Amino acid sequence: MRASAIVEKSGIPTASLICDGFIGQAAGIAPGLGIAGLPVARIVGHVDGQNLDELEQNVREVTANAVIDCLTDPVESASAASGLTSDTVVARGSFDDVNEVFYERCWSDGLLIVPPTAGRVAAFLAHTDDDPDRVIGVLKPSGSAATVRNVAINGVMANCRPEYMPVLIAIAEALADPGYGVEHSGDTTGGDALIVLSGPIVGQLQFNCEEAALRDGYRANTSVGRFLRLFLRNVARCLPGGTDKSTFGQTWRVVLAENGTAARELGWPTFSADAGFEPDANIVTIGRFTGSGVVGSIYGNDPNSIARYLADGLVRQSGWELVFTVGFFRGLYRPLLVLSPMVAKTLAHSGTTKQELRALLFRHARLPAHKLESYIGAWSNLVSGNRSLTELAAAGKAAPLYAESDDPERLVPIVERPEHILMVLSGDPLRSNACVFASNGMHGFPTSKRIRLQG
């Protein structure tokens, strides 16, 4: 579709071949590409669900004719403008009446929203020095502008507090950054954005970073996490059944807040420092992760044994996602390890630094070469040709370290470099557990933005 839009704008007609399951997504992303009526040629069903005879018959009887129509009927470019202005009243009536309208128009996530009245929106805007009409960026697939004002509107709807506004703006800035890849938010393999909050603002705004981290029940963590999903629905228009084609969705996640106090007490760099900011910088990081798993009841005080257990968790959580290490987008896999402060404290007391822990994880978070090849080739077909790691390295699609031998049983790392393993301290400080997340690579590459406070 993206390639077709470029070609159409140059005056050459196109036909985009789309399976039945993606027809709605094609219609949804076209406005963001600047051509609302981008021609589509239907492929009946899905090619993987048909034998060759069925596929040939469907192509001859349906697809071929559709291709001819696409190439002979002219289309016109169009924008995704909605026609709504800042003073448009979209609903009147009771609380229930307003919620019914928002639900019918797909502006809510199915739960009750706080009606974004003019007064409530103004209260949010009062917590930023930004111009309400500043365009933060353009969000695909809709092609609509993310503005300070629609950040405030969705913040109200999510039941955020007005003082969270600087955090919400930073989230929108991360989503609008081309490096994040917001257009992939509805990709087939699912996954959902996780917000990592770091800096003194965690305590100032009462984000939970201790017991039951990542659990709902704390207004700051829960409402800001909900804001992100509402913003994707209402501005990017990432909607199930349309542009959101995830096979298995994951519910919007609450904010993962870093326990910066624990990191400083241990002498470990904060997540802000790891991301290239000052150690005490207030930053928000957005990354899309496909799943998580707990590494429970970590026992003992030997750094090497602890690192082996943590590394095993990282390996067990990684599968087809390794296509972002080799083959598809080389060196862009960013798994996340969330350590409870108790585990970090045990490691620090043994003299292990955060950098040394990463080195140990890189050494131990490995799997047989043939299994990695199966994850990205034979089993998933994400990298065509069932090529070996040695062949991928020769083609520049894998780092040389993956081609140090041809032994299929040799152990290879899940990431290209130690620093590609992200680490955050959070969770119950009196529990010896950890949590690992698999990354969706360039379909939601971790992107950090500074939070700009008033004054």
C-alpha positions in Angstrom: 0.0 0.0 0.0 2.8 2.5 0.9 4.6 1.7 -2.4 1.4 2.0 -4.4 0.6 5.4 -2.9 4.0 6.7 -4.0 3.5 5.4 -7.5 0.0 6.7 -7.7 1.1 10.2 -6.8 3.6 10.1 -9.6 0.7 9.6 -12.0 1.0 5.8 -12.6 -2.0 3.6 -11.8 -1.5 0.7 -9.4 -3.3 -2.3 -8.0 -2.6 -3.4 -4.4 -3.3 -7.1 -3.9 -5.0 -7.5 -0.6 -6.4 -10.7 1.1 -9.9 -10.6 2.5 -8.7 -10.3 6.1 -6.9 -7.0 5.3 -9.5 -5.2 3.2 -10.6 -3.1 6.1 -7.0 -2.3 7.1 -6.3 -1.2 3.5 -9.2 1.2 3.6 -8.1 2.5 7.0 -4.5 3.3 6.1 -5.2 4.8 2.7 -6.2 8.3 3.9 -2.9 8.5 5.9 -1.1 7.8 2.7 -2.8 10.7 1.0 -5.1 8.7 -1.3 -8.4 7.8 0.4 -9.5 5.7 -2.6 -6.2 3.8 -3.2 -7.1 1.0 -5.6 -7.3 -2.5 -4.1 -7.5 -5.8 -5.9 -9.1 -8.5 -3.7 -7.5 -11.8 -3.0 -10.2 -14.2 -1.9 -9.6 -15.6 1.6 -5.9 -16.0 2.5 -3.3 -17.6 0.2 -2.1 -19.9 3.0 -5.6 -21.4 3.4 -6.0 -22.6 -0.2 -4.4 -25.2 -2.4 -2.9 -24.2 -5.7 -6.0 -25.1 -7.7 -8.3 -23.0 -5.5 -5.9 -20.1 -5.5 -5.6 -20.2 -9.3 -9.3 -20.3 -9.7 -9.9 -17.3 -7.4 -7.2 -15.3 -9.0 -8.6 -15.9 -12.4 -12.2 -15.2 -11.5 -11.8 -12.4 -9.0 -8.4 -10.9 -8.6 -7.5 -10.5 -12.3 -10.6 -8.5 -13.1 -10.1 -6.4 -10.0 -6.5 -5.6 -11.1 -7.8 -4.5 -14.5 -10.4 -2.2 -12.9 -7.7 -0.7 -10.6 -5.4 0.1 -13.5 -8.2 1.7 -15.7 -10.2 3.7 -13.1 -8.5 6.9 -12.0 -8.4 7.9 -8.3 -7.9 11.2 -6.5 -5.7 12.1 -3.6 -7.4 13.0 -0.3 -6.5 13.9 3.2 -7.7 12.4 6.4 -9.2 15.6 7.8 -12.2 15.0 10.0 -13.8 18.4 9.9 -13.9 18.7 13.7 -12.6 21.9 15.2 -11.6 22.8 18.8 -15.0 24.2 19.6 -17.1 21.5 18.0 -19.7 20.0 20.3 -19.9 16.3 19.5 -22.4 15.1 22.1 -24.9 16.5 24.5 -26.9 15.0 27.3 -26.3 13.0 30.5 -23.1 11.1 31.4 -24.6 7.9 30.0 -25.7 9.7 26.8 -22.2 11.1 26.1 -20.7 7.7 26.7 -23.1 6.0 24.3 -22.2 8.5 21.6 -18.5 8.0 22.1 -18.8 4.2 22.1 -20.9 4.3 18.9 -18.3 6.4 17.2 -15.5 4.1 18.3 -14.0 6.9 20.5 -13.8 4.8 23.6 -12.2 1.5 24.6 -15.5 0.0 25.8 -15.2 1.3 29.3 -16.8 4.5 30.5 -14.8 7.6 29.6 -14.8 11.0 31.4 -16.6 13.4 29.1 -14.0 15.9 27.7 -15.9 19.1 28.5 -14.3 22.5 27.6 -13.6 23.1 31.3 -11.9 19.8 31.9 -9.7 20.2 28.7 -8.8 23.8 29.8 -7.6 22.4 33.2 -5.2 20.1 31.4 -3.9 22.8 29.0 -3.2 25.0 32.0 -0.5 22.5 33.0 1.7 23.1 29.9 3.3 26.1 28.4 2.6 24.6 24.9 0.3 26.2 22.4 -2.8 24.1 22.4 -2.8 23.9 18.7 0.9 22.9 18.3 1.2 20.0 15.9 3.3 17.4 17.6 3.4 15.2 14.6 1.3 13.2 12.1 0.2 9.7 13.3 -0.4 6.9 10.8 -2.4 5.1 9.7 -4.9 7.9 9.8 -2.6 10.7 8.8 -4.2 12.9 11.5 -2.3 15.5 13.5 -1.4 14.8 17.1 -1.8 18.2 18.8 -1.5 19.4 22.4 -5.2 19.9 22.5 -6.2 16.4 21.4 -3.6 15.1 24.0 -5.6 16.9 26.7 -8.9 15.6 25.4 -7.8 12.0 25.5 -6.1 12.6 28.9 -9.5 13.7 30.3 -11.2 10.7 28.7 -8.7 8.3 30.3 -9.3 9.8 33.8 -5.8 11.2 34.1 -5.2 14.2 36.4 -4.4 17.5 34.8 -0.9 17.5 36.3 0.0 14.5 34.2 -0.2 16.6 31.1 3.6 17.0 30.5 3.9 13.2 30.6 1.1 12.8 28.1 2.7 15.3 25.7 6.0 13.3 25.9 4.1 10.1 25.1 2.5 11.7 22.0 5.9 13.0 20.9 7.3 9.5 21.2 4.4 8.0 19.2 4.9 10.7 16.5 8.6 10.0 16.2 9.2 8.1 12.9 11.7 5.9 14.7 8.9 4.4 16.9 6.9 3.1 14.0 3.3 3.9 15.1 2.0 2.7 11.8 2.8 -0.8 12.9 0.6 -0.6 16.0 -2.0 -3.0 14.5 0.4 -5.6 13.0 -0.6 -9.2 12.8 1.6 -10.5 15.6 0.0 -8.1 18.1 1.8 -6.7 21.1 1.1 -3.4 22.8 3.0 -0.3 23.7 4.5 -0.2 27.2 5.3 3.1 28.8 8.5 3.2 30.9 8.7 6.3 33.1 12.0 7.4 34.7 13.1 10.3 36.8 12.0 12.2 39.9 8.6 12.7 38.3 7.8 9.2 39.3 7.6 10.2 43.0 6.3 13.7 42.3 3.2 12.4 40.5 2.8 9.3 42.7 3.4 6.7 40.1 3.7 3.3 41.7 7.2 1.7 41.3 7.1 -0.8 44.2 4.6 -3.5 45.2 2.4 -4.8 42.3 4.3 -2.8 39.7 2.4 -3.2 36.3 -0.8 -3.9 38.2 -3.8 -1.6 37.9 -5.2 0.1 40.9 -2.9 3.2 40.9 -4.5 6.1 39.2 -1.3 7.6 37.7 0.0 4.3 36.2 -3.4 3.0 35.1 -4.9 6.2 33.6 -1.7 7.2 31.7 -1.5 3.7 30.3 -5.1 3.9 29.2 -4.4 7.3 27.6 -2.0 5.8 25.2 -4.5 3.3 23.9 -7.2 5.9 23.6 -4.8 8.2 21.7 -4.0 5.5 19.3 -7.7 4.8 18.7 -8.8 8.4 18.4 -5.9 10.1 16.6 -4.0 7.3 14.8 -7.4 5.4 14.4 -5.9 2.1 15.1 -9.1 0.2 15.4 -9.9 -3.6 15.8 -11.5 -4.9 12.7 -10.0 -2.1 10.6 -6.4 -0.9 10.8 -5.7 -3.0 13.9 -5.1 -6.5 12.5 -3.5 -8.1 15.6 -4.5 -11.8 15.7 -4.3 -11.7 19.5 -4.5 -8.3 21.2 -3.0 -7.4 24.5 -4.9 -5.1 26.9 -3.5 -1.6 27.3 -0.8 -1.7 29.9 -0.3 0.4 33.0 2.9 2.5 33.2 6.1 0.8 34.3 7.7 3.3 36.6 11.4 3.0 37.5 12.5 2.9 41.1 15.2 5.5 40.6 15.8 5.8 44.4 16.8 2.1 44.5 19.1 2.5 41.5 20.9 5.4 43.0 21.3 3.7 46.3 23.0 0.8 44.5 25.1 3.0 42.4 23.5 1.6 39.2 22.7 3.9 36.3 19.1 4.9 35.9 17.0 4.0 32.9 17.3 7.7 31.9 21.1 7.4 31.9 20.9 4.2 29.9 18.8 6.0 27.3 21.4 8.8 26.9 19.9 11.4 29.2 21.2 12.9 32.5 20.8 10.4 35.4 18.0 12.4 37.0 16.2 13.4 33.7 12.5 12.9 33.6 11.9 10.8 30.5 9.2 8.6 29.0 10.0 5.7 26.8 7.5 3.9 24.5 8.2 0.4 23.2 6.0 -2.3 21.8 6.4 -5.7 23.5 4.7 -9.0 22.5 4.6 -10.7 25.8 6.1 -11.1 29.2 7.0 -13.8 31.7 8.0 -13.9 35.3 11.3 -15.2 36.6 10.2 -16.1 40.1 11.9 -16.8 43.4 15.5 -16.1 42.4 17.6 -17.9 44.9 21.2 -17.5 46.2 23.8 -14.8 45.9 26.1 -16.0 43.2 26.0 -13.5 40.3 26.7 -16.1 37.7 23.9 -18.3 38.8 21.4 -15.5 39.1 22.4 -14.2 35.6 21.9 -17.7 34.2 18.4 -17.8 35.6 17.6 -14.3 34.3 19.1 -15.2 30.9 17.0 -18.3 30.7 13.9 -16.2 31.2 15.0 -13.9 28.4 15.6 -16.8 26.0 12.3 -18.5 26.9 10.4 -15.3 26.1 12.1 -14.9 22.7 10.9 -16.6 19.6 9.9 -15.3 16.2 10.9 -11.8 17.7 14.5 -12.8 17.0 13.8 -11.8 13.4 14.8 -8.3 14.7 18.2 -9.6 15.7 19.0 -11.3 12.4 17.4 -11.6 9.0 14.6 -9.0 9.0 15.9 -5.9 10.7 19.3 -6.8 12.0 20.4 -5.7 15.5 17.0 -4.2 16.5 15.8 -6.6 19.1 15.4 -4.9 22.5 14.2 -7.3 25.2 13.4 -5.8 28.5 14.4 -7.1 31.9 12.5 -5.7 35.0 14.4 -6.5 38.2 13.0 -6.2 41.6 15.3 -4.0 43.8 16.0 -7.0 46.0 17.6 -9.0 43.2 19.6 -5.9 42.1 20.7 -5.4 45.7 22.0 -9.0 45.9 24.0 -8.5 42.7 25.3 -5.1 43.7 26.5 -6.4 47.1 28.5 -9.1 45.3 30.2 -6.3 43.4 28.3 -6.8 40.2 27.6 -3.5 38.3 24.7 -3.0 35.9 27.2 -3.2 33.0 28.6 -6.4 34.2 25.2 -7.9 34.6 24.5 -7.1 31.0 27.7 -8.8 30.0 26.7 -11.9 31.9 23.3 -11.9 30.3 24.8 -11.6 26.9 27.0 -14.5 27.6 24.3 -16.8 28.9 21.1 -15.7 27.0 21.8 -18.0 24.1 20.1 -20.8 22.2 21.2 -23.3 19.6 21.8 -21.8 16.1 19.4 -24.3 14.5 16.6 -23.2 16.8 17.0 -19.5 16.1 17.0 -20.4 12.4 13.7 -22.3 12.9 12.1 -19.4 14.7 12.7 -17.0 11.9 12.6 -19.3 8.9 11.2 -22.8 8.9 8.5 -22.2 11.5 7.5 -18.6 10.8 8.7 -18.0 7.3 9.5 -14.4 8.2 12.9 -14.8 6.5 12.5 -16.5 3.2 14.6 -19.4 1.9 15.3 -21.1 5.3 18.8 -19.6 5.2 21.3 -20.5 7.8 22.8 -17.9 10.2 26.1 -18.3 8.3 24.3 -17.5 5.0 22.5 -14.5 6.6 25.8 -13.2 8.0 27.4 -13.5 4.5 24.5 -11.4 3.1 24.9 -8.8 5.8 21.7 -9.7 7.5 23.3 -11.0 10.7 26.4 -9.9 12.6 29.6 -11.9 12.0 29.4 -13.4 15.5 26.5 -15.6 14.2 28.8 -17.2 11.6 31.7 -18.2 13.8 31.1 -21.9 12.9 28.6 -24.1 11.0 27.8 -26.3 14.0 24.0 -26.2 14.3 24.3 -26.9 18.0 26.5 -23.9 18.7 25.0 -21.4 21.1 24.3 -17.9 19.7 23.0 -14.8 21.5 19.5 -13.4 21.3 20.8 -9.9 20.8 23.7 -8.5 18.8 25.2 -6.5 21.6 25.0 -6.6 25.5 23.6 -3.0 25.6 20.6 -4.1 23.6 19.2 -5.7 26.7 17.1 -3.0 28.4 16.9 -3.0 32.2 14.6 -1.3 34.7 14.4 -1.6 38.5 10.8 -1.8 39.7 8.5 -3.9 41.7 8.3 -5.1 45.3 11.6 -4.2 47.0 11.2 -7.2 49.4 10.7 -9.9 46.7 13.3 -11.7 44.6 11.6 -11.8 41.3 12.1 -10.4 37.8 9.9 -10.0 34.6 11.1 -10.3 31.0 9.4 -8.8 27.9 10.0 -9.7 24.3 10.4 -6.8 21.9 8.6 -6.2 18.6 11.7 -4.5 17.1 11.0 -1.9 14.4 7.3 -2.5 14.8 7.5 -0.4 17.9 11.2 0.5 18.5 11.8 1.8 22.0 11.8 5.6 21.7 12.5 8.1 24.6 11.4 11.7 25.0 12.2 14.2 27.7 9.3 15.4 29.8 9.1 19.2 29.7 7.7 20.7 32.9 6.2 24.2 33.2 8.5 27.1 33.8 
